[in-house]
């Protein structure tokens, strides 16, 4: 039981990293135009939140493309 839970957390985190790194480098500009001028420090601070909230980020991505 615990092994399955740990495996699920690991998979969730792995998908989070796969989504968060490209979003922190380029995709954040789609959500907030002011983020285009964000520094590397800003992007590093946003990275953990993007890792944890990756399902919400992916859900909002099509809406951000339309605006």
Helices and strands as residue ranges (DSSP letters): H 2-22, I 23-27, H 28-31, G 33-37, H 40-52, H 54-66
